[in-house]
Amino acid sequence: MREIRYELRGESPKDGLIDELAAVHPRIGVDGLLARRGTRARPGRVPAEAVVEGFRWSLLDGWTPRWWPQGMEVLSGHGDGILVVSWFAQEGRGSSRGARISVIDRRDPQRPRYHHVLLVEAVRDGDGAVSMRPVQVHAGGLARVGHQLYATATYDGLRVFDLRDILRVTGRPSRSRAPFGYRCVLPQSGRQQLSGGPGGKRMRFSFVSLEREPSGQGDGGHLVVGEFGAHKSGRRLGRVSVAGVIGTTEPTRVIELHEPGIARMQGAAVIDGLWYVSASNGVKPGDLWVGASSSWTRHRGVLPAGPEDLAATPDGQRLWSLCEYPRHRWVYAMDAGRWREESASGGTAVDAATAR
């Protein structure tokens, strides 16, 4: 790996706008959201070798062509009983509904429920009133640090949301209501804009996750980021210092950037220093790659078709991911230890220096 300077510069929200929204639409946070009834998910077998547990969305969410699930995170403090998934909206009739998250309560694995929350930006109208507009990002990856939820914004870096700011929309005048009839919203509380790079070559934040320390004792002090691309060459993985991102507007830099030689990367997680990468193959089953900067093992076709982001549980024992294609949308878990051991003893070894 090598250090390359890409600056991430923090930007705070405009003073008081979220508080003004919360004065009309009360804050409920994650706990208040989970106290609501929610939508039933459907547990069932996922047709893929690596999967040990999984479930489907409701029929409406599983089949819709408007919304596409992308990012995954496991909320610490609940084992893997609470998950968060991000979605982006396809543009329709010249406009987009932006992005949303689904907070999934699977503390009873046989009766999982979930709640959609629209991601919004608080803005002030010309007459001085505060209203909301959708956040227009792909949200291909999620990472949570403390109360902060980070969503990838492709070439724009990261968007930041405080999970304590989940609001329940009330029936006040329409200009202060959430777009598209959502009953719960999460306002953007900041951003980390991305710039720099050698020769002006831009870095693409397609996905993000929180690195896990040995024995699951916390995070490794870094966010893991990476780029999607159809070809093996030119797409990179990197690590961003959490200390340089959290609570500061001073620029930080992406460090330990490298090219693993893996096409169509969709998500990455680091557990005990070992990298796990999901890679898609169109409508065919996806691949799981395990290794480090110098050598990777490819487990071909062990993931369902259309795999997306990866997230490790706080103890580092399991990996969660999801599928994006309509009618084949699973949320599923894998045994991280199994693939660590199988990578050490078998699989298809690929040297990163010659894979491109």
Secondary structure by P-SEA (a helix, b strand, c coil): cbbbbbbbbbbbcccaaaaaaaaccccccaaaaaacccbbbbbbbbccccccccccccccccccccccccbbbbbccccccbbbbbbbbccccccccccbbbbbbccccccccbbbbbbbbbbbccccccbbbbbbcccccccccccbbbbbcccccbbbbccccccccccccccccccccccbbbcccccbbbbbccccccccccbbbbbbcccccccccbbbbbccccccccccccccccccccccccbbbbcccccccccccccccccccbbbbbbbccccbbbbbbbcccbbbbbcccccccccbbbbcccccccccccccccccccccccaaaaaaaaacccbbbbccccc
